[in-house]
């Protein structure tokens, strides 16, 4: 691998990915400006991301209406599921012609042998905790069968199970630098990459994905075209 790991770079996403070896990444997080998705698809971003992905790896692609349609069609052969991230109680703007936007989609793509940890590590609380306690008391766990046997009570020791609806407020750091919330990054990295795995973020913004990867004992590499974002992320990483 020609790119040095555990560092962030001021460069184009394709420049970074081309320096990554085939089948070496455990998780690739793609979070570009959403209006750029069609152009990035045409340039081969999905194919380049799949090239660097391990057979057990995952790709998470952030998008929102109306930029999600072509992307969803493009990734269909590798599409596994989608998460909804509600990031704002009120919308960014108001319109008399359409509903307010309050959420983004996170598409999950993978190969057949994908890694998945169903538990987020976030402590259970409230009704969910009570339901689990009652299941353990009764000697049963209410679950559903997919490819694996029903869950047993011991499975939920690792915290809350990942849900397909994540209600986590969005924040901007340093006034204008775009970042994903640390809590969201933590959930995604824990659930979609193994400890010691390699996380790649070629649109890192303020760097919370790579920073969280480091805190969660994963290797990482990230980049952004905005020099101020790279400097901001580098400074955060150095303080850890």
N, C-alpha and C positions, 0 to 999 in steps of 0.2 A: 504494500500500500504506500503510494508516494506522498499522501497527505499525512501530516503528523496529527495524531489523535490528542484529545483533551485540550483542544485549542479552538479558537474561533477566528474566522478570516473575513476580510473585506474583498469579496469576489462574487461573481455570478454563480447561480445555483448549478448550472451545467459544468462550469469550470471545476467546482468542488466535486460533483458526482463522478466526473470523468477520472478523477484521481483516486477513486475508491475501488478496491478490488471487487471482482464478481463474487456474489454470494457471501458477503462479509458482514452485512448489516442485519441487526435484529429488529430494529424499528426505524422507519423513515417517516418523519412528520413533515407534511407539505401544507404550508399555510401562506400562500402568496396573496397579493392583492387579488381579490376574487374576480374582478373584471379582466384579469390577465389569463384566466384559466384556458380559454379557447386558444389563445396564442401559445401558451405553454404546452397544451396538448398537441398542437400542430408541430411543435419543435421536438417532441419526443420525451417530455418529462416523465410520463408514466412508464414508458419502456426503460428509460435510464434508471428509474427508481427500482423497477422490478429486476433489472440486471444486478444491482448491488445487493439485493435482498437474499438472505439465507432461505433455504427451503422451509425453515421454521419461522421465518420473519413475518413482520406485519408492516403495512403502510396505513397511516392515518391521514386523510385528506380533508381539510377544512374548506367549507364553501357555504353559500347561502343563495336564496332566490335573488335573481333569476339565472344565476350563473351555474346552477347545479345540474341542469338537464344534460348538456353535452358531456359533462364530466362523468355523470352516472352511466351514461351509455358507453363511454370509453372504457371504464373499469369493469364493466359487467362480467367478463370471464373470471375475474378475480375478486368480485364483490362478495363479502361475507355478511355484513350488517351495517347499520348506521346508528349513530348516537345523536341525540338532540341536545345542544348546549344552549340553555336559556341564560343569556348574559346580561339582560337589562329588564328592569321592571317596566320602564317606559321606553318607547322607541327613540331612535336617533333623530327622527323628523316626523312630522305629521302630514298626512295627505287626505284630501277629500275624495280621492279616487281609488285607494287601496288600503289594506290593513297596515298597522304599524309593525315594523320588523323588530322582533325581540329575541330571536334565536338564530343560531347557526347549525349547520349539519356537519357531522364528522363521519365521513365514509371510512369503513374498515375494509381493506383489501389484504389478501394473503394467499399463500399457496396452500395445498391440502394439508401439509403437516405443521400448521401454524402453532405458535406458542400462545397460550391464553391462561392467565391467572384470574379467576372469577372474583377474587376478593381484593378490595381496595386498601385494606389496612386501616381504614378510618373506623374508629370505635362505633359500635351500635348504640342507639339511644332511642328513647321514646317507645312508640308502638312497635317498631321493628324489634327492639331488644326484648320487649315483653312477649312478642310472638315466638321468638327463638327460645326463650326460657320455658314457655309453655310446651313447645315441641319437645324440648329435652326432658321435661318433667313427665310428659306422656310417653316418652320412649319412641318418638317418631319425628320425622322431619317432613313438612309439607313441601314437596318440590314437584318437578316435572321431569319426564324422561325424554332425552334426545338421543344421543349416541352412547351415553354412559348410564350406569345404574342410578337410581334415585340417591340424592344426597343423604348422608347420615348426619347426626347431630354434631359430630366432630368437625365437619367441614366448615362451620361458620366461625371458628376460633380466630380466623384472620381478619375479622372486621366485616364491614358492610359488603354485600355483594354488589357488583357493578350493575347499575341500571341504565336503560337506554335514554333516560331523561336526566340531565345534569343541570341543576339550578345553582349556578355559581356566578356572582356578579363580576363583571369585567372591570378592570382598573387600568389606568394609564400611569406609568412611572415617569418621573422627571418631567411631568407636564404633558409631553407630546409623544413620548416613545411608546409604540404599540407593544404590548406584552400580553401573553395569556396568563390568567391567574395561576399562582403557584399550586393551589389546591387542585385545579384541573390538570395541570402538568403532572402532578404527583400521581393522580389516579390513572392517567393514561400510561405513564411509564411503568408503574407497578403492574398493571393489568396486561400490557402488551409487549413487555420486554423482560428477559430474565436478568437476575443479578449478574453483573460482569459482562452483560451484552453491550453491543455497540448501537448507540442512538445517533441518528443523523438528522439535522435540522437545517436545510439550505435556505430557509426564509425566517431566520431566528428572531428578527426584531430585537426586543430588549433582552433576549437570551434566557427566559425563564425555563424553556424546555431543556436546554443544555445544562443550565445551573441545577435544575432539579435532577437531571440524570446523574450528575456528579454526586449530589447529596444522597441519591438512592443507590450508589455504588455501581453505576454503569459507566462505561467509556462513552465518549461523545466527540462529535465534531460538528461545527455549525458555521454558517456564513450569512452575510447580508450585503446588499449593494449600498446600503446607507451607512456611511462611515461613522456617524454619530451613534447608531445602534451598536456597531461593532465595538466602539470604544466603551460605551455604557456596559455592554455585556462583559467585556474583558475586565473592567474594573470590579464588577460584581464577583466574577470568578476568582479574581486575585484575593479577595477578602475572605474567601472560604478556607 
